């Protein structure tokens, strides 16, 4: 699914995209999210070469505290009619977190509406120097550089190479690992509730459900819930995803721990529902952690037999170690009673 938040381009933007595809005079297009739609915010014609136009055009489109997208066209090659474009995703650090989330999760939609094949490069900017010519060159260099690996990752890479070198045959027992799971988009309401959960203390609990008709992850409820009432929020006849911020003290200091809870009441749910929630769980968690930068401390799966309370959460966060368990004295081996001293005849 490409529509990450349900936000789509309006008719005006779609028509302009169609025009820009064949109009080589268009140098740049600015796109913003307005009233939950991708909208045309401005465009600029080319004047000189793309490098000469770059900083002047981009500077007039970029505002220090407002996210946007800029589609910037490179010079037309003489031997082809195809135009290569640069997609600039401008998302300043000072922007509200809700806007950051909306723009990050709607970029795939913009690329599809414009045409992913036309976009040759992408540039992400959070400060003004990122969206200059120097910033573009630094981005190109960093993409060419190999990704730094930890010592453990280097060892695993060497191990995989060795395994490939020793494995030259393919049999019916061979298996190729495929990406598992189904990725559904989050609705705007769900993204908004998530942004409040991440960025403030107004809510510490968010519940999501899957809308099978829309094929999307929707907001069920969000609230500020005491840990003693958390169990009452879990539906007993339907599946749900939950996020809970558990505030507690640990070694005298205040600690916040985020739980992701997947609740499935069991076989009372149709098999289609069970399979769908199970398939969507991992991609949903990956999106929360990677796209929305949410640190999840513990992932749980529960059914109707589980009771979520403070003890349950603490046991999951801090499981009892073997060394913490009470030690018992080993009982003496059974004997034959008190040994008697036998007097020698001598």
N, C-alpha and C positions, 0 to 999 in steps of 0.2 A: 504494500500500500504506500502510495507516495504522498497523500494528503495527511501530513503529520498532525495537524490540528483542526482539520475541516475547513480551514481558510483557503479560499480560491481567488483567482484573478477575476476582477469585474470585467464587464463588456468593453469598457473604454480601453483598459490595458490590453486585453486580448487583440483588439483591432489594431492598436499601435504596434504590438509585437509582430503582427502579420505585415504591417507596412514596413517596419524596420528591417525585416528579413530581406527585403529587396531594395531598400533605400540606402545606398552607400554613403549618403551625406550625413547620416545619423552617427555621431561619435559616441554618445553616452545616454543612458536612460536611468533615471532614478525611480525606484519603486519603494513604497511605504505600505505599512499595514494601517488601514483607516476603516473604522467601523467593521472590523473583522473581515476585511477584504484586502487583497493585494491591489493597490491603486497606483496609477501613474502620477508621480510627484514632480516630474520635470524631465526635460531632455535637452541635449545640446548637439549642434552640428559640428562637423570637423572643420578645422581651420588650417592646421599645419600637419606635421607628422604626429603619430600617436604619442611619441615621447614628448614632443613640444607642447602638445595639448594636455597631457596627463594631469599635471599638478594643478593647473589653472581650472580645468573642468571639475576634477574631483573635489578641489577645495571649495568650490561654490555649492556643491551638493551636500558635503558633509557638515553636520552640525555637531558641536562638541558633546552634547548630552542626549541626542536623539538617534536611535538606531535606524538603519535603512539598508537597502540594497542598491548597488550601482552596477549596471551592465555597461562595460566599456569595450568598444570595438577597436581591435588592432587595425593596422593599415591593410587595405585590400591588395592581395597578391595579383600580379598581372596575369599569371597563368591559370587562375582559377576564379570562379565566381562565388566561392564560399568565403564567408566572413568568420574570422575567429574572434571570440569575445572573452573578456575577463570578467568574472563575477566577484565583486567586492562585497563582503558581508561586514558592514560597519555596526559594531555593537560595543559602545563605550562602557568602561568600567562603572561610570557614575549613573548609568541608566537603571531604572527600576528593574528588579529581578523578573517581574512578570513580562516586561517587554523583551528582556534577554531570552527568556524561555520561548516566547511566541516566535521571535525572529529565528532562533536556532532551529526550532522544530518545524518551521514553514519553508525553510530554504529548499528542501526537496520538491515541494510543490511549485515554487518559482521556477526551478530548473526544468521541470516537466512542462509547465505552461509556456516557457520561452523556447524550449528545445535543448535537451541536455547535450546533443551532438554538437551544437554550435559553441558551447562553452569549453574553451581550450584550457583555461587556467582559473584557479580560485585564489582569492586573497582575503584573509580574515584580519580585521583591524579592531583594536580596543583603545589605542592612543593614536594621535595624529601622525606620528612618524611611521606608523605601520602602513599608511595609505599614501606614501610618497614613492617616488621612483626608487629611492634607496631601500625603502621597506619592501617593495616588490622584488628587488634583486636579492635581498636577504632571504625572502620567502622562497625564491627559486633555489638558492644555494642550500637552504635547510632541507628542502624536499629531495635534493640529490644526495645529501649526506646520509650515510647509513644510520639507522636508529641505534642509539647506545643500548647495550644489553648489560644486565646484571651478571655476576659471576655464575649464578644458578642458570640463567637463560643461555649463557654461552656453553655451559656444560650440556644442557639439554639439546642445543643445536648440534654440537659435536656428536652426541649420542644418536640423534636422528640421521646424521650423515653416515655414521657407521652402520646403522641398521639398513639404510638404503643401499649401501655398498655391498652388504652381505646378502641382501634379498634380491635375487634376480628372476624369481619365478612367481607366477600368479596362479593361485588355485581357487577352488570354489570356497575355501575358507577365508580368502582375502576379503577384507572389508575396507571401504573408503569412508572416512568420517565426513558427514555432511552437516551443514548448518541445520540444526533442529529448531522447531518452534515456528509460530506464526506471529508476525508483528502487526498489531493493529494500532491505528493512530489514537491519540488522546484528544478529546473534545476541548474546546476553548474553556468551558467551565471547569474541566478537570485540571487543565494547565494552570488556570487562575488559582484554584484551591491549593494546588501543589506549590505554587510560588509563595502563597501566604504561609503555608506550612514550613517552607524552607527559610523564609526571610523574616519571620516575626514569631512572637509568642501568642498570637491571637488564637491559633488553633494548634492542638497537638495530636489530632487524629483526623485522618482522611480515609474514606472508604470508596472503592471503585467497583464497577461492575462492567461486564461485556454486553454491549447491545449487538445482538446477532444480526438484526436487520441492517443497521448502519455499518456493521463491522468496525466498531470503534470501542475504545475504553472510555466510559462515561463516569461522571461524578455521582456517587450515591448519596454521600453526606460528608460534612466536615464539621468538627466541633472541638470544644475543649473538654476532655473527658478524664475523670479521675480513674486511676488504675483499678479501683475497686468496682467501677461500673463498666469497665472495658468489655467484660464478658457479655453484658447485656446488649452490646452493639452488634454482636456477631449473629447474623441470620441463621436460624436453625433449619431452614428449608431451601436455601439457595447458596451458591458459591459467591465468594467475594475476595478481593484483594484489599488489604488494610495497611496503612502506615501509621505507626504510633511512636510518638516522642516520649520516652519514659524518663522523667526527671527524678533523680534519686541521689542520695549521698553515698559516697564510697571513700573510705579512709578519711572521713572528715571533710571532703570537698564535694561540691555540687557537680554532678555528672549527668549529661544528656545522652541517651542511647536510643537510636532509631531502630525500630523493629519493622520488618516486612512480614506480614502474616497472610498466608494463603489458607482460607477456610473453605472446606468442602464437607458438607454434612453427610456424605457417604452415598450409599446406593439409592437414597431417596431422590437424588438428582438424575435426570436422564443421562445416558452414556455420552450423548453428543455434548452436553454441557460439561461433563467431567473431562472429556478429551480436549475440548476447546480451552478451558481454563488452564489445564495442564500444559498445553502447547504454547499458550500465550505468556505463561509465567516468566520463563527465562528471558525472552526478548524484552518484556516489560521491565524486569529488574535491570537488565543491561542498559536500557534507555534511561532509567532513573539515575543510575550510577554514572554513566558516561556523558549523556547529553545534559542532564540537569544537575550533575555534580553532587548528588545526594549520597552521603556516606551512610550505608546501611550496616549496622553493627551485628544484627542477627536476623536470619531468615527462618521462619517457622512454617510448618504445615500442620493444621489442626482439623479435627472433626468434632462431632457432637459430644464425644466422650471426654474431650479436653476442656478443662476449666481454666480460663486465663485470669490469673490474679497476680498480686505482687510477688508471691513466693515462686510462682511459675516463671515469671520473667527473670527474677534474680537467679534462679537455678539454671536458666538457659544462658544468662550472661556470665555467671561465675560458677561453673560446674565444680562439684567437690572433687578434689584431687585425692589420689590414693594416700598421699602423705598426710592429708588432713583428717582421714578417717581414724576413729579411736582404735588404739592398739590393745589387744588382749594378751594377757600372760598365757603362755603355753602351759597347759596342765601337765603335771608330772605323770610319767608313765606308771601304770599300775605295778606294784611290787608284791613281794611275798610276806610283808610284815617286817617287824623289827628283827634284825639278825641277832641271834643269841651267841654269846661267847662261850665256847666249849673249853673247859679246863683240861689241860693236857695231863696225862697220867704221870709224865715225868716231873 
